[in-house]
Amino acid sequence: MLDKEPVGDYLNVNVPPYSYNPSSWSQRIPICVLAMVAAIISSYMSLYQWDFIDSTWDPFFGDGTDTVLKSKTAKQMYAFLGIHDAALGVLAYIGDAVLGFAGSTRRWQYRPWLVILFGIDVIPLGIVSVVLVLCQAFVVGSWCFLCLVTAGISLILVYWAWDEVRVSLAYLRIVWMQNRSARVLWNAFWGIRSEALDHAATTLLQREVA
Amino acid sequence: MWGRVIEIMIAVWIALSPFIFRAQDDLVVLWADQVVAAAIVLLAALSYWSRLRYAHLGSLFIALALIIWGRTSGSPPPPIHQNHIVIGLLLMMIAIIPNDASMPHEVWSRERLSP
């Protein structure tokens, strides 16, 4: 049975355990903006690695940033990847922004695949990039101020993105618990609508806010 | 449809790349880039037709081919092929973005099922 309702009434709803909607624009736009800031910083470092500029700005570690960006480790990464690691960082941060921007304010239910992909781009890759930056400092023996800034931004992005990923995973968990069907779970992941999925979302939305 | 618009902008960049990276004398690169750019524009344009709304996913294969072509063209690859790797990765992340990405899918937005 179908029951017509205006779209705007149910898109932007608070999702327990949070007292806000983790998929709302006010939650996602800051992530996109911060990711683009990190992308710009990484682009600047890429310019140095590609020899478009002679040196980089580093207010604390002297030529530390230059040393790290042109280190043997960085060159090994370049030989392995085919592009500089800073350029790969640019793409990863643009990915955070693009995947953060796509989807409606109820994408945690309507497009879980997009939220999960966004989570994979932000959370594990963000943590790995922070670990790599710290390893680089210990392996190369120099500190890179701009690398530390982008690593700090990665950690903030992980913190900001977690709530939406958690809500989407909680929704998929409810779908599984209520139906015990891989097919229904698969449909939920790709946002293929059914009454079972609406019921799962209602269950999640009726939970108590912590 | 902003994803499709960005794909078309990427295609324009690919078409211009041989001239930007001064590889226009290499006819394989020159023509391959023009064909790739045309294919991306075609797939993006077809996505505007509702019956072929998923046509943009075809750009994923083009993106993969660009990455493989760029990565297997030397170590490290020359600038034109580094461009292929970067653009391939960028195209891959844009090509998965659905049409009307900021709105719910049609089946969710048209009407609500009662629980």
Interface residues (C-beta under 8 A of the other chain):
Chain A: M1 L2 D3 K4 E5 V7 Y10 L11 Y78 A79 L81 G82 I83 A87 L88 L91 I94 G95 V98 L99 F101 A102 G103 S104 R106 Y110 R111 L114 L117 G191 I192 R193 S194 E195 D198 H199 T202
Chain B: G3 G70 R71 S75 P76 P77 H81 Q82 I85 V86 L89 L90 M93 I94 I96 I97 P98 A101 S102 M103 P104 H105 V107 W108 S109 E111 R112 L113 S114 P115
